[in-house]
Amino acid sequence: MIYVATEGEKTERDYIALLNTHYGEREGQKFRLKHCNAGRGLRPTETVAHVIATAAGPDDEKWALFDRDSEDQRDDDIPEAMRNAAEAGVQVVLSHPSFELWLLLHFQPFTSQEGGRSGTVLDRLRTHRDAKGFQDYDQQSGDRGKGLGGQRGESLVGRERAAVRNARKLVSLCPYGDCSPKNADFTPIPGLRPETSQVWRLRSGHAASCDPLKRDPSSDVWRLLATLGIGAEEQQKG
């Protein structure tokens, strides 16, 4: 089983459900993502702790998804979350500024540095002509606010290859000279084998000296999809 903990309660949950429904048992692929969330917004360290506590055993594959989001003052929490994840064999997926960047990358490239703020990303997502149903995203309450049901989900499905390609280009554009998506490691981290946060950086295709908080913009969600075999043909390209 692959356990995925997310800081968000709605958007990430719905995206994981889309992957299960449309790709979990299709074209020779077989996987099941188990979304685990405490029913409230979690900080990065809490997200890592939650997936560790929820996984059934040390050999289960574990992923933790969280954002930079400078407005939430989490820059001290993220490095600690990464250290904890490396020590416990948890794959970390960081999006800068937010998970919504990953959604936007389904429809277009985006390379503008936003300093951890999501306003421009959200505006592009709401106004893109192919992002059906996103016109009022994050402007209402409940699932309608940030959920991915109905037309929103339908407009995302089938565009994963483009999202992977656009996210990989951001690794190549990283100002640290040794960063390249070709260097990413897609194998599961062996359970309970301590690793350093520098090793985690190498797993993501970035250089060991590359500061994750300064990858602006970036999204590591592509690594989860590549591990699942979604957009796999992109793994061998720069």
Disulfide bonds with the S-S distance in Angstrom:
none
